[in-house]
Amino acid sequence: MKTTYKIIFLSILILIISTIGFTYWYISDHLLSNLSAIRIQSVIDIAIQIGLVGALIPTFSFLIFYFLIKRINNKWLLFLLIIILITSIIAAIYWFILCAIFHEFNNPILFK
């Protein structure tokens, strides 16, 4: 039971840190010119629509890595699955970054 709480705590911590990181990346990448004009509601919307969605990738990746390492005893199968998972993570992050970069919006300061 103790490890269950530890995994839940680490997953929530990774989710929060990743959400903050993706939100900061998106704001600094798209809204460099006028950071002082951004409303708090816009930052919250960006955190929910971009940051939280992007943070699901590292959170689920951590959980999958943890359960693969705990459950699979065959070293070669574990190695193969980790390589496949790393390739999938890179593809998912690439796809997410492309979607975030080319996300169309009318007014970046209002972000709706």
FIKOLZA-1660 file (N, C-alpha, C; in steps of 0.1 Angstrom, whole numbers, plus 5000, padded with zeros to 4 digits):
% residues 112
   i   px   py   pz ch aa at
   1 5008 4988 5000  A  M  N
   1 5000 5000 5000  A  M CA
   1 5009 5013 5000  A  M  C
   2 5020 5012 5006  A  K  N
   2 5029 5023 5007  A  K CA
   2 5034 5027 4993  A  K  C
   3 5037 5017 4985  A  T  N
   3 5042 5020 4972  A  T CA
   3 5031 5026 4963  A  T  C
   4 5019 5023 4965  A  T  N
   4 5008 5028 4957  A  T CA
   4 5007 5043 4959  A  T  C
   5 5008 5048 4972  A  Y  N
   5 5007 5062 4975  A  Y CA
   5 5019 5069 4969  A  Y  C
   6 5031 5062 4969  A  K  N
   6 5043 5068 4963  A  K CA
   6 5042 5070 4948  A  K  C
   7 5036 5060 4941  A  I  N
   7 5034 5061 4927  A  I CA
   7 5024 5072 4924  A  I  C
   8 5013 5073 4931  A  I  N
   8 5003 5083 4929  A  I CA
   8 5009 5097 4931  A  I  C
   9 5017 5098 4942  A  F  N
   9 5023 5111 4945  A  F CA
   9 5033 5115 4934  A  F  C
  10 5041 5106 4929  A  L  N
  10 5051 5109 4919  A  L CA
  10 5044 5112 4905  A  L  C
  11 5033 5105 4903  A  S  N
  11 5025 5108 4890  A  S CA
  11 5019 5122 4891  A  S  C
  12 5013 5126 4902  A  I  N
  12 5008 5139 4903  A  I CA
  12 5018 5150 4903  A  I  C
  13 5030 5147 4909  A  L  N
  13 5041 5156 4908  A  L CA
  13 5046 5158 4894  A  L  C
  14 5047 5147 4886  A  I  N
  14 5052 5148 4872  A  I CA
  14 5041 5156 4864  A  I  C
  15 5028 5153 4867  A  L  N
  15 5018 5160 4860  A  L CA
  15 5018 5175 4862  A  L  C
  16 5020 5179 4875  A  I  N
  16 5021 5193 4878  A  I CA
  16 5033 5200 4872  A  I  C
  17 5044 5194 4874  A  I  N
  17 5057 5200 4868  A  I CA
  17 5056 5201 4853  A  I  C
  18 5051 5190 4847  A  S  N
  18 5050 5190 4832  A  S CA
  18 5040 5200 4827  A  S  C
  19 5029 5202 4834  A  T  N
  19 5019 5212 4830  A  T CA
  19 5025 5226 4831  A  T  C
  20 5032 5229 4842  A  I  N
  20 5039 5242 4843  A  I CA
  20 5049 5244 4832  A  I  C
  21 5057 5233 4829  A  G  N
  21 5067 5234 4818  A  G CA
  21 5061 5236 4805  A  G  C
  22 5051 5229 4801  A  F  N
  22 5045 5230 4788  A  F CA
  22 5038 5244 4787  A  F  C
  23 5031 5248 4798  A  T  N
  23 5025 5262 4797  A  T CA
  23 5035 5273 4795  A  T  C
  24 5046 5272 4803  A  Y  N
  24 5057 5282 4801  A  Y CA
  24 5063 5282 4787  A  Y  C
  25 5065 5270 4782  A  W  N
  25 5070 5269 4768  A  W CA
  25 5061 5275 4758  A  W  C
  26 5048 5272 4759  A  Y  N
  26 5039 5277 4750  A  Y CA
  26 5038 5293 4751  A  Y  C
  27 5037 5298 4763  A  I  N
  27 5036 5312 4764  A  I CA
  27 5049 5319 4760  A  I  C
  28 5060 5314 4763  A  S  N
  28 5073 5320 4759  A  S CA
  28 5075 5319 4744  A  S  C
  29 5070 5308 4738  A  D  N
  29 5073 5306 4724  A  D CA
  29 5063 5315 4715  A  D  C
  30 5051 5316 4719  A  H  N
  30 5041 5323 4711  A  H CA
  30 5038 5337 4715  A  H  C
  31 5040 5341 4727  A  L  N
  31 5037 5354 4732  A  L CA
  31 5048 5362 4737  A  L  C
  32 5060 5361 4730  A  L  N
  32 5072 5367 4735  A  L CA
  32 5071 5383 4735  A  L  C
  33 5064 5388 4726  A  S  N
  33 5064 5403 4724  A  S CA
  33 5056 5410 4735  A  S  C
  34 5046 5405 4740  A  N  N
  34 5037 5412 4749  A  N CA
  34 5033 5404 4761  A  N  C
  35 5042 5400 4769  A  L  N
  35 5039 5392 4781  A  L CA
  35 5031 5399 4792  A  L  C
  36 5033 5412 4793  A  S  N
  36 5026 5420 4803  A  S CA
  36 5011 5421 4800  A  S  C
  37 5007 5420 4788  A  A  N
  37 4993 5421 4784  A  A CA
  37 4984 5409 4786  A  A  C
  38 4990 5398 4790  A  I  N
  38 4983 5385 4791  A  I CA
  38 4975 5385 4804  A  I  C
  39 4962 5382 4802  A  R  N
  39 4953 5381 4814  A  R CA
  39 4955 5368 4821  A  R  C
  40 4952 5367 4834  A  I  N
  40 4953 5355 4842  A  I CA
  40 4944 5344 4836  A  I  C
  41 4932 5348 4831  A  Q  N
  41 4923 5338 4825  A  Q CA
  41 4929 5332 4813  A  Q  C
  42 4936 5339 4805  A  S  N
  42 4943 5334 4794  A  S CA
  42 4954 5324 4798  A  S  C
  43 4961 5327 4808  A  V  N
  43 4971 5317 4813  A  V CA
  43 4965 5304 4818  A  V  C
  44 4954 5306 4825  A  I  N
  44 4946 5294 4829  A  I CA
  44 4941 5286 4818  A  I  C
  45 4936 5292 4807  A  D  N
  45 4931 5285 4795  A  D CA
  45 4943 5278 4788  A  D  C
  46 4954 5285 4787  A  I  N
  46 4966 5279 4781  A  I CA
  46 4971 5267 4789  A  I  C
  47 4970 5268 4802  A  A  N
  47 4975 5257 4811  A  A CA
  47 4966 5245 4810  A  A  C
  48 4953 5247 4808  A  I  N
  48 4943 5236 4806  A  I CA
  48 4944 5230 4792  A  I  C
  49 4944 5239 4782  A  Q  N
  49 4943 5234 4769  A  Q CA
  49 4956 5229 4763  A  Q  C
  50 4967 5235 4767  A  I  N
  50 4980 5231 4761  A  I CA
  50 4988 5223 4772  A  I  C
  51 4990 5229 4783  A  G  N
  51 4998 5224 4794  A  G CA
  51 4994 5211 4799  A  G  C
  52 4981 5210 4803  A  L  N
  52 4976 5197 4808  A  L CA
  52 4976 5186 4798  A  L  C
  53 4972 5189 4786  A  V  N
  53 4972 5179 4776  A  V CA
  53 4986 5174 4773  A  V  C
  54 4996 5183 4772  A  G  N
  54 5010 5179 4770  A  G CA
  54 5016 5172 4782  A  G  C
  55 5011 5175 4794  A  A  N
  55 5016 5168 4806  A  A CA
  55 5012 5154 4807  A  A  C
  56 5001 5150 4800  A  L  N
  56 4997 5136 4801  A  L CA
  56 5007 5127 4795  A  L  C
  57 5015 5131 4785  A  I  N
  57 5025 5123 4778  A  I CA
  57 5035 5118 4788  A  I  C
  58 5042 5127 4795  A  P  N
  58 5053 5122 4805  A  P CA
  58 5047 5115 4817  A  P  C
  59 5035 5118 4821  A  T  N
  59 5029 5112 4832  A  T CA
  59 5025 5097 4829  A  T  C
  60 5019 5095 4818  A  F  N
  60 5015 5081 4814  A  F CA
  60 5028 5073 4810  A  F  C
  61 5038 5080 4804  A  S  N
  61 5050 5073 4801  A  S CA
  61 5057 5068 4814  A  S  C
  62 5057 5077 4824  A  F  N
  62 5063 5072 4837  A  F CA
  62 5056 5060 4842  A  F  C
  63 5043 5061 4842  A  L  N
  63 5035 5049 4848  A  L CA
  63 5037 5037 4840  A  L  C
  64 5038 5038 4826  A  I  N
  64 5040 5026 4818  A  I CA
  64 5054 5020 4821  A  I  C
  65 5065 5029 4821  A  F  N
  65 5078 5025 4824  A  F CA
  65 5078 5018 4838  A  F  C
  66 5072 5023 4848  A  Y  N
  66 5072 5017 4861  A  Y CA
  66 5066 5003 4861  A  Y  C
  67 5054 5002 4855  A  F  N
  67 5048 4989 4855  A  F CA
  67 5055 4979 4846  A  F  C
  68 5061 4984 4835  A  L  N
  68 5069 4974 4827  A  L CA
  68 5081 4969 4835  A  L  C
  69 5088 4977 4842  A  I  N
  69 5099 4973 4849  A  I CA
  69 5095 4964 4861  A  I  C
  70 5084 4967 4867  A  K  N
  70 5080 4958 4878  A  K CA
  70 5074 4945 4874  A  K  C
  71 5068 4944 4863  A  R  N
  71 5060 4932 4859  A  R CA
  71 5068 4922 4850  A  R  C
  72 5077 4928 4841  A  I  N
  72 5084 4919 4831  A  I CA
  72 5097 4915 4837  A  I  C
  73 5100 4902 4837  A  N  N
  73 5112 4897 4842  A  N CA
  73 5122 4894 4831  A  N  C
  74 5117 4891 4819  A  N  N
  74 5126 4888 4808  A  N CA
  74 5133 4901 4803  A  N  C
  75 5146 4901 4804  A  K  N
  75 5154 4913 4801  A  K CA
  75 5153 4917 4787  A  K  C
  76 5153 4907 4777  A  W  N
  76 5152 4911 4763  A  W CA
  76 5138 4916 4759  A  W  C
  77 5128 4911 4765  A  L  N
  77 5114 4916 4762  A  L CA
  77 5113 4930 4768  A  L  C
  78 5118 4932 4780  A  L  N
  78 5118 4945 4787  A  L CA
  78 5125 4955 4778  A  L  C
  79 5137 4951 4773  A  F  N
  79 5145 4960 4765  A  F CA
  79 5137 4964 4752  A  F  C
  80 5131 4954 4746  A  L  N
  80 5123 4956 4733  A  L CA
  80 5111 4966 4736  A  L  C
  81 5104 4963 4747  A  L  N
  81 5092 4971 4750  A  L CA
  81 5096 4986 4754  A  L  C
  82 5107 4987 4761  A  I  N
  82 5112 5001 4764  A  I CA
  82 5116 5008 4751  A  I  C
  83 5123 5002 4742  A  I  N
  83 5127 5008 4730  A  I CA
  83 5114 5012 4722  A  I  C
  84 5104 5004 4721  A  I  N
  84 5092 5007 4714  A  I CA
  84 5085 5018 4721  A  I  C
  85 5085 5018 4734  A  L  N
  85 5078 5029 4742  A  L CA
  85 5086 5043 4740  A  L  C
  86 5099 5042 4740  A  I  N
  86 5106 5055 4738  A  I CA
  86 5104 5060 4724  A  I  C
  87 5103 5052 4714  A  T  N
  87 5100 5056 4701  A  T CA
  87 5086 5062 4700  A  T  C
  88 5076 5056 4707  A  S  N
  88 5063 5061 4707  A  S CA
  88 5062 5074 4714  A  S  C
  89 5069 5076 4725  A  I  N
  89 5069 5089 4732  A  I CA
  89 5075 5100 4724  A  I  C
  90 5086 5097 4717  A  I  N
  90 5092 5107 4708  A  I CA
  90 5082 5111 4697  A  I  C
  91 5075 5102 4691  A  A  N
  91 5065 5105 4681  A  A CA
  91 5054 5113 4687  A  A  C
  92 5049 5109 4699  A  A  N
  92 5038 5117 4705  A  A CA
  92 5042 5131 4709  A  A  C
  93 5054 5133 4714  A  I  N
  93 5059 5146 4717  A  I CA
  93 5060 5154 4705  A  I  C
  94 5066 5148 4694  A  Y  N
  94 5067 5156 4681  A  Y CA
  94 5054 5160 4676  A  Y  C
  95 5044 5151 4676  A  W  N
  95 5031 5154 4671  A  W CA
  95 5024 5165 4680  A  W  C
  96 5026 5164 4693  A  F  N
  96 5020 5175 4702  A  F CA
  96 5027 5188 4700  A  F  C
  97 5040 5189 4698  A  I  N
  97 5047 5201 4696  A  I CA
  97 5042 5207 4682  A  I  C
  98 5041 5199 4672  A  L  N
  98 5036 5205 4659  A  L CA
  98 5022 5210 4660  A  L  C
  99 5013 5203 4668  A  C  N
  99 5000 5208 4669  A  C CA
  99 5000 5221 4678  A  C  C
 100 5008 5222 4688  A  A  N
 100 5009 5234 4696  A  A CA
 100 5015 5246 4688  A  A  C
 101 5025 5243 4680  A  I  N
 101 5031 5254 4673  A  I CA
 101 5021 5260 4662  A  I  C
 102 5014 5251 4655  A  F  N
 102 5005 5255 4645  A  F CA
 102 4991 5257 4649  A  F  C
 103 4989 5258 4662  A  H  N
 103 4976 5260 4668  A  H CA
 103 4971 5274 4663  A  H  C
 104 4960 5275 4657  A  E  N
 104 4955 5288 4652  A  E CA
 104 4946 5295 4662  A  E  C
 105 4949 5307 4664  A  F  N
 105 4941 5315 4673  A  F CA
 105 4941 5330 4668  A  F  C
 106 4930 5336 4670  A  N  N
 106 4928 5350 4665  A  N CA
 106 4936 5360 4673  A  N  C
 107 4935 5360 4686  A  N  N
 107 4942 5369 4694  A  N CA
 107 4950 5362 4705  A  N  C
 108 4963 5361 4703  A  P  N
 108 4971 5352 4713  A  P CA
 108 4970 5357 4727  A  P  C
 109 4967 5370 4729  A  I  N
 109 4967 5375 4743  A  I CA
 109 4954 5371 4750  A  I  C
 110 4943 5369 4742  A  L  N
 110 4930 5365 4748  A  L CA
 110 4929 5350 4749  A  L  C
 111 4935 5343 4740  A  F  N
 111 4935 5328 4739  A  F CA
 111 4922 5322 4742  A  F  C
 112 4914 5321 4732  A  K  N
 112 4901 5314 4734  A  K CA
 112 4899 5303 4725  A  K  C
% end
